Amino acid sequence: HLLTIDQKRIRMRVFLKRAWHDFNRFKQNKMDFKRRSVTVDETWIHHYTPERKEPS
């Protein structure tokens, strides 16, 4: 789906706020930052079950 300009701006603001927070945490304690960092794969799977047109 397409985002509006306002939605894009909000997402960018949230991203930059989080990035700044993470950068400051990294500067304070690099080893703790690495220990707490977790990466995940955001895979979305759509499940679709079509309706039957005739009785089974």
PyMOL commands that set and color helices and strands:
alter all, ss='L'
color gray80, all
select helices_A, chain A and resi 5-28+30-36
alter helices_A, ss='H'
color red, helices_A
deselect
rebuild
show_as cartoon
